[in-house]
Amino acid sequence: MTPSPQLSEAAVRTSPAAISSMMQMALANPGLISLAAGFVDQGSLPAEAARRAMEAVLADPVEGRRALQYGTTIGDLGLRTRLIEQLERNERVPAGSFRGAVGRTVVTTGSQQLLYLITEALLDPGDIVLVEAPTYFVFLGVLETRGARAIGVETDEGGLRLDALEATLRDLKARGLLSRVKLLYTISEHSNPTGVSLAEERRGPLVELIKRWSGEQKILILEDAAYRGLTYSGAEPPSVWRHDPAGDTVILARTFSKTFSPGLKTGYGILPETLLEPVLRLKGNHDFGSGHFAQQVLERILVDGTYERHVQELIAVYRRKRDVMLGALEEHLGAWDGAVSWTCPKGGLFLWLSVPEGLDTGPEGPLFARCLEEGVIYVPGALAYAAEPGPFPRNHARICFGVPSEEELNEGARRLAAALAECFDAVA
């Protein structure tokens, strides 16, 4: 009998991805309405715009061959320059204000690779990362692989609570653990999973607070801005990164997966100078550099205005879907006013559903099973909480309105209401 390979500690401690099993459920049951998968609207994917950009890249044989060749580990200079120019427009500052950040900008294979590279560069087993409670559950899996401790910090309708953050840091210092705190992770715009954004008035003070607590050990802020740009109305506030003019505390993570195409699998990060070389060394071992052809395509899309036009089209699509989802929830779940509630996101793809505390929404709980019987699926909220400090609530669900059609959103809410009614009847 052939012996099994001796796996690494990292491989052994990494749990199966929960979302993978949910995707398998959806694929196995074509009639199942998925309010779980955080995918983008299929009909909005810019096939024609991508075709034009690819043809433009390949039209010149010299440029076409250059695009099909290996690039650099840090990413194409032309694209990185365009990214910073776009960031200046987004932050509404004069052209050239962020020019010095071009050299600290790294193009990655989606923002997910950047999240992994940051943890790989910073964390040893036992190190501590502070995360919002709840947070992006896939990032919790990354931390699990690194053997890091994720500690949740309370949030409210304005995102991360700074008083709760300071209390957590004070407690860790009292326990002699402050020197193990390496990172604070925050999703600043339209958070996955809640749809809540970090309040503008908390952004600058957050940076100041973290700088103040970086005496024993430098603590960095990782700002995941995957949904920035998908705000339905009004101007977006300055990013957390903008409040760090020295560039030594905040890491900005961005991606084109939600605002253009996940298939191009391209994101980028702006890093503190001290973190740049360590990340590039690790990335060199990963892939020598992200896909060069995709970078050339994206540069064309940014230069000719295609990207900005597409984002505006997406905003209209998702605003409409958000409104349909909220209307459907009100129609089908509104009768339980006070017992069932949900967030009203101002952008992005997600909202956060809350049911009475006694009703477990987890994978083994009654609501999840009833929903499967009714033909609808969601992401259990418990997956989005760090194990510490515990115990965490088990009466929430993440709802994504990005993929289903408007008709499916309404029907999904009806099926969810039917499952809830059955659960309420069972405990009546």
Secondary structure by P-SEA (a helix, b strand, c coil): cccccccccccccccccaaaaaaaaaaacccccccccccccccccaaaaaaaaaaaaaccaaaaaaaaccccccccaaaaaaaaaaaaaaacccccccccccccccccccaaaaaaaaaaacccccbbbbbccccaaaaaaaaaaacbbbbbbbbccccccaaaaaaaaaaaaaaccccccccccccccccccccccccccaaaaaaaaaaaacccbbbbbbbbcccccccccccccccccccccccccbbbbbbcccccccccbbbbbbbcccaaaaaaaaaaaccccccaaaaaaaaaaaaaaaaaaaaaaaaaaaaaaaaaaaaaaaaccccccccbbbbbcccccbbbbbcccccccccccaaaaaaaaacccccccccccccccccccccbbbbbcccccaaaaaaaaaaaaaaaaaaaaaac
